[in-house]
Amino acid sequence: MAANAPTIPLLTPYKMGKFELSHRVVLAPLTRNRSYGNTPQPHAALYYSQRTTPGGLLITEATGVSDTAQGYPETPGIWTKEQVEAWKPIVNAVHEKGGIFFCQIWHVGRVSTTGYQPNGEAPISCTDKGVTPGLDGVDWSPPRRLRTDEIPLIINDFRLAARNAVEAGFDGVEVHGANGYLIDQFMKDTVNDRTDRYGGSLENRCRFAVEVVESVVKEIGPDRVGMRLSPFANYMETADTNPEALGLYMANALNKYGILYLHAIEPRMAKIGDRYETPHSLLPMRKAFRGTFIAAGGYRRDEGNKAIAENYADLVAFGRLFLANPDLPRRFKLDAPLNKYNRDTFYIPDPVVGYTDYPFLEDSELRSAPSSTS
Ligand SMILES: Cc1cc2nc3c(=O)[nH]c(=O)nc-3n(C[C@H](O)[C@H](O)[C@H](O)COP(=O)(O)O)c2cc1C
């Protein structure tokens, strides 16, 4: 780089706990539905290693914590020995290129059907109110409300999944508390209709989330734990009437456990595909949380740089842009044109198409193409 080249905020180093990140462009968790039989496949090693840079942070696709955790086809799990073994070469491929790799651990709760559940049973949730059948083209099944005495068993599944992730070689885990899945269902007041100590007040609704984090922290240590939240979102009919208070409560609650990072999704991503311009809605959470703060949702190069330069976030996670541009940090560095993502191949089971076949920037393109502005 020329001596007078301007500093690109996204490409400055950052120390996240014990991890020395060389830049701030994070691979967001992206479900890709290519883990046949809930087992990660060898093609995932290529996919993730393509997106690895030395000192770059990657988060896996949502990964099930138990046999009741799934609601979509061919998503990976991390509750069996076989799954742990299958993750190992994928983690190694990322580590060989110097990446830092976190596993997003997940339970879908009511976002499921009996077809995904053991013995065709009802999916589990904090409630017995289901997602409207037909939403997103799926005939979601009515859930079964968890009894109070069953909740510790689910928390234990998250703990064991975190232990397994470390056994598989991951640097840490991200607890998936976003996007309308089980933890989010408990937190949000339009879904959680419980009358026990896991429902009612904000503190009660957040108790499940906090106990999951506490249990995972006890198992693998706070310096290896992150959490993802989307208080403003209404994915899968999971909304809260006071998202500001929810986000702030959780940021403060997480401080008690000293976890490594909080990864929050912008409200403008409240609906997939929409871009609601509500800038800096995450600021109260960012200010309250004492660890590393990751922002995500609709970011492009210019907005990401601005978020870092203004100290709105420490890191920015990119989903669709990173999916379609395996060399995204390099393209950002050069302000090079980006590949366009193809929605039609996001969730297909093909091990190559729309997965590992997005092209890298060719040096020849750099000489011929004009530099983009965004
Ligand atoms: C194909 C696809 C799969 C996704 N899977 C997950 C997931 O497994 N876990 C998660 O927390 N978010 C998931 N998301 C949400 C993204 O992580 C991200 O928050 C969202 O795409 C907005 O960021 P972007 O505008 O940079 O794409 C997914 C998004 C897409 C497009």
The ligand as a Gaussian input file, in Angstrom:
#p B3LYP/6-31G(d) Opt

LIG

0 1
 C      -28.798000     -16.943000       3.304000
 C      -28.894000     -16.360000       4.689000
 C      -28.787000     -17.189000       5.788000
 C      -28.797000     -16.666000       7.081000
 N      -28.611000     -17.498000       8.146000
 C      -28.456000     -16.985000       9.391000
 C      -28.095000     -17.821000      10.474000
 O      -27.868000     -19.027000      10.335000
 N      -27.972000     -17.239000      11.694000
 C      -28.182000     -15.901000      11.897000
 O      -28.057000     -15.427000      13.029000
 N      -28.527000     -15.097000      10.880000
 C      -28.631000     -15.598000       9.630000
 N      -28.909000     -14.761000       8.583000
 C      -28.911000     -13.302000       8.808000
 C      -27.510000     -12.728000       8.499000
 O      -26.543000     -13.191000       9.417000
 C      -27.512000     -11.199000       8.512000
 O      -27.877000     -10.731000       9.785000
 C      -28.457000     -10.637000       7.463000
 O      -28.217000     -11.231000       6.196000
 C      -28.293000      -9.129000       7.298000
 O      -26.948000      -8.812000       6.970000
 P      -26.520000      -8.462000       5.464000
 O      -27.340000      -7.270000       5.064000
 O      -25.042000      -8.128000       5.595000
 O      -26.785000      -9.640000       4.609000
 C      -28.959000     -15.269000       7.272000
 C      -29.118000     -14.438000       6.160000
 C      -29.077000     -14.952000       4.884000
 C      -29.188000     -14.021000       3.711000

